[in-house]
Amino acid sequence: MVGDSTVWVAVFTGGTAVLASWVTTVGNARAARAQAETSIEGQRRDHVRNSRRNAYVDLMEQAHVIGELYWRVGDAYMQLTKQDEQLARVEETRIQLRNGFDPLMRCVRVIVLEGPETVAQAARGLQEAAAQANSALWRVAQEKPQAREHFDAMQEQFKDRLDAFISAAHVAVSTL
C-alpha cells in the first residue's frame, strides 16, 4: 500500500506541475496578447494624433497665407494715394486669393476626413469666412458703397474663425 500511495503522490505532483505549467503558459500568452494590443493601440493613437496635427498645421499655414493677403488690402489703402493704384492692388490681391483658396479648401477637406467633428466644423467655418471675405473684396474691387467696411468686418470674422479653429484643434490634439 505504501507503494500505491507513493505512485499516487508522484502522479498527483506531476499532474499538478503540468497543470501549473499550462496555467502559467496560458497566463503568459494572455498577458503578451494584452501587451501587444495595448502597444498597437498606443501606436494607432500616436498615428492619429500626428496625422491630425499635421492636417491642422497645414490649414493654419494656409490661413496665414490668406490672412497676409487680406492685410495687403489695408496696406494698399495706407501706402497708395491714387484710387486707380489702390484698385489695381486690390485686383492683384484678389487673383492671389483665388490661387490661395484652393489649398485652403483641400486642407479643410482633409480635416473633415480626419475629424473630430468639432474641429471639422471649425475648419468649415474658417473656409466659409474666407469665402465671405473674398466676396466682400470683390465688392471693394467693384467700388460698391461701404464695401471696404464690409470687407474689414469679414476679415475680422476670418481672424475670429481662425482663433476658434486653433482652439478646437488644441483641444482635439490634447485629448487624444
Secondary structure by P-SEA (a helix, b strand, c coil): caaaaaaaaaaaaaaaaaaaaaaaaaaaaaaaaaaaaaaaaaaaaaaaaaaaaaaaaaaaaaaaaaaaaaaaaaaaaaccccaaaaaaaaaaaaaaaaaaaaaaaaaaaaaaaacaaaaaaaaaaaaaaaaaaaaaaaaaaacccaaaaaaaaaaaaaaaaaaaaaaaaaaaaaac
